[in-house]
Amino acid sequence: MSTLESTPDRWKTVSQQQIYSMKLIQVLRRTDRHFTVRETADRLLAVSSGGRTRWSRAILSNRLSLNMMNNRRRRRHKKVRVSGEIRMKKKEAFDRKTRVLGELVPGCRKLSFSRLIDEAEDYIAALEMQVRAMSAVAGVLAGAGAGSLPADSDKLGCNN
Amino acid sequence: MDKNFFYTAGFPTALYFEPTTPWQNPLPPSSEQSPDCFLTPTWDKSTEPFSNFDSALSSMVSSPGASNSAISADGLAIQELIGKLRTIDNNSSEVSTPPSHPFMAAKTPYLGNINACSSVYTTPLNSPPKLQLPIMNQLVKGNTSMTPNLPALSAADPGFAERAAKFSCFGSRSFNGRTSQFGGTSNVDLPYRSGPLISNGGKLHRVLSSPSLKVAGSSPPVSKNLTEMRSTDTKMEEPSASELNSRKRKSVSKGKPTLRQPANAGKAAEKNGEGNGKRSKSSENGGIKVENDSCNMSSGSDGGKEKQEEAPKDYIHVRARRGQATDSHSLAERVRREKISERMKLLQDLVPGCNKVTGKAVMLDEIISYVQQLQQQVEFLSMKLASVNPTLEGLFTKDGLSSHHPHPAAAYHHHHHLDNSAAAATINLFGQQNQYLHNNSQVEEEANTNTNNIDEFGQGHLLPKLPSFSEDDLHSLVMMGFGQKTNNRTSSSSSELKLELL
């Protein structure tokens, strides 16, 4: 169903979450990982996105490692001081917030507002799925580590 | 800034805007300021000659009877104006008398009555049709060149023209400045704007005419200040001409608000600078036309905070429209805005707690905070997983798995056996159905019994405890699931778990 795959709703299905969890476990067990757990989780999320979204491509491109992101955030913001108007100030605040959002969503810094909103929408849905899946996995693995394997059906947070 | 000009520059707002209380109200609370670049240069230049008139006007308002004394104090400027106009056109006799009585007659009621002002304003125009109407027509039709209008105006009524020009431009500027402050208000105010403006112009005319008439009586043509008067006059003439035409006033006023509230700050500043530069040059052709053009251009480029876009250079026919875009720019902007609002609505569904929030800025705040929150959660969970990972590594079994699988044992000593363990784990994970509940319990028992060896056998022993699946089936299942990235998205049931993995 191509329509479902292209919308942020694809992240809501349980199957997607399950697949992600499985793959996450699989990848986490590798010993030859070059990325941190966070990064692997993000990359896996990006892969699950199928390359359709800008943020997924940005994550997978290696320039977006976590360290680089942190360094980038310290760049200076040009201060534009316009005298007088309320609307000018509102526009400034609006631009500032748009920029912040662009920095939060990977790969969406210099994007038009509407595109940014699209990307953010998909990214938020994907993040939610990621949180659900990872919490389930963490619960399972923690349980496994502690010697019990609770049924995790309730942890999956079926949203369907 | 307009406010500042009004109050600090001594411009008597009381004088001009008493009858226009709806304007006054938006003024004080609004902190909107017109860009300095837009007004300051012209104001600075125009303040000087007008400071004389300020006191004169205020005195005129307070005590019409005492106008003589007040005016005489400022008579010099007025005389200069008159003289200049007279030198331009020697038909002073022809023009001096006709408009006098309408203005004089309507002077007192003028201040308190907008309609009276308007009527008074119009009457002199109508009364000497031969001179003034053509002048007005010229002014109305277009300020392509104010120079020819100037002698025409002077021919009609030097004092009238001068003072009207001065005060009207003054008033127009102030008016335009004011409109920016409440430019957000709909076009409902425009009738008010034009009305009071006309009334202001009328007032100005009247005020000017009375002292001018008195001065005319004394008639000292002062030619020494002609040049500076001329420069100010040109600036005044043009706005006064616009003032004479209510529609044109509307266009200018409309243009100015849009100019002051640009969606694009850079563009607006640029346009303001343009307008200022041209105005400061006091070009005779400049004035209103430039203002209109700049306003129109900026309004065209404006995102359309005001729905007052005008066709460029067509400021005669412009009318305030509500919610109507007249050019492609604004149309495109509207489409864009609608798209954005659509998407914001979608995001509202996504981000919890955004249902009551309206406005892009607050929504953006919510979105940003939510994204940050989600990212923090992911971070926390990844840290948790990282701590669990060493145990994860150890969960792979060698003996348990290898004994049950025909696959090479090496595969299971490596991470490939993860598949099975992962499959088991996922079956445990996703064991939402009854079919696996007993398996889970069995697995749990198994895991409990194997606590000591959980590192090695915890997972491996799970596999034989799942009677519903053979290891081969599981393995194939898992491999298929892992092999494919795109799986059907059907909701899972226990029997469909395999399909999901597929």
Interface residues (C-beta under 8 A of the other chain):
Chain A: M1 L4 E5 P8 R10 T13 V14 S15 Q16 Q18 I19 S21 M22 K23 L24 I25 Q26 L28 R29 R30 T31 T36 V37 R38 A41 D42 V47 S48 G50 V80 V82 S83 G84 E85 I86 R87 M88 K90 K91 A93 F94 K97 T98 V100 L101 L104 V105 F113 S114 I117 D118 A120 E121 Y123 I124 A125 L127 E128 Q130 V131 M134 S135 A136 V137 A138 V140 L141 A142 A144 G145 G147 S148 L149 P150 A151 D152 S153 L156 C158 N160
Chain B: M1 S30 S31 E32 Q33 S34 P35 D36 R260 Q261 P262 A263 A265 A269 K305 R336 K339 I340 R343 M344 L346 L347 L350 V351 K360 A361 L364 D365 I367 I368 Y370 V371 Q372 L374 Q375 Q377 V378 E379 L381 S382 M383 K384 L385 A386 V388 N389 T391 L392 E393 L395 F396 H415 L418 D419 S421 A422 A423 A425 T426 N428 L429 F430 G431 Q432 L437 N440 V443 E444 A447 N448 T451 I454 G458 Q459 L462 V478 G481 F482 K485 T486 N487 N488 R489 T490 S491 S492 E500 L501
